[in-house]
Amino acid sequence: MDTNVLLSSSLSKNEDSAAVKVLEAVFEGIIIPLYHQEILDEYDAVLHREKFHLRKEEIQVVLNAVRQYGIEVFQT
């Protein structure tokens, strides 16, 4: 899942936006994200940028959802 999708869904005020619907589909188990530690680190760094003004609790919910509902893959 692209970092911009997570960022857009976190910033969106529109519950019908495509990014919000993608994140909702993750929470509902409809979409199963594949991730590895590098992408989690990127998500964390981008979502914590001061210019976005996201609360740490919001960021943790998103990161935990990716871990909980996703499948970790390993680079070879």
C-alpha positions in Angstrom: 0.0 0.0 0.0 1.4 3.3 -1.0 2.4 5.7 1.8 0.2 8.4 0.2 -2.9 6.3 0.6 -2.3 6.1 4.4 -1.5 9.7 4.6 -4.5 10.8 2.6 -6.8 8.6 4.6 -5.5 10.0 7.8 -5.9 13.6 6.7 -9.2 13.3 4.8 -12.3 14.9 6.2 -14.4 13.1 3.5 -15.5 9.6 4.6 -16.3 8.8 1.0 -12.8 9.5 -0.3 -11.0 6.6 -2.1 -8.1 6.6 0.4 -10.5 6.3 3.4 -12.3 3.5 1.7 -9.0 1.6 1.1 -8.1 1.9 4.8 -11.6 0.9 5.9 -11.2 -2.2 3.6 -8.0 -3.1 5.5 -9.8 -2.8 8.8 -12.6 -5.0 7.5 -10.2 -7.6 6.1 -11.3 -7.0 2.5 -7.8 -5.8 1.6 -4.8 -7.6 3.1 -1.7 -5.4 2.8 1.7 -6.9 2.3 4.4 -5.2 4.3 8.0 -5.4 5.5 9.9 -3.5 8.1 11.3 -0.9 5.6 7.8 0.1 4.5 6.6 0.3 8.1 9.5 2.6 8.8 8.6 4.8 5.8 5.0 4.9 6.9 6.1 5.9 10.4 8.5 8.6 9.2 6.1 10.2 6.8 3.1 10.1 9.1 5.1 11.8 11.9 6.1 14.8 9.8 5.2 17.9 11.7 3.5 19.5 8.7 0.7 16.9 8.8 -0.2 17.5 12.5 -1.3 13.9 13.0 -1.6 12.7 16.6 0.7 9.9 17.7 -2.4 7.8 18.6 -3.8 8.1 15.1 -0.5 7.1 13.6 -0.3 4.0 15.9 -3.8 2.9 14.9 -2.8 3.0 11.2 0.5 1.2 11.8 -1.0 -1.4 14.0 -3.8 -2.1 11.5 -1.2 -2.8 8.8 0.6 -5.2 11.2 -2.6 -6.8 12.4 -4.4 -7.3 9.2 -1.4 -7.5 6.8 1.1 -10.2 6.0 4.7 -9.6 6.6 7.0 -10.4 3.7 10.7 -10.7 3.7 13.1 -9.4 1.1 15.6 -11.9 -0.3 
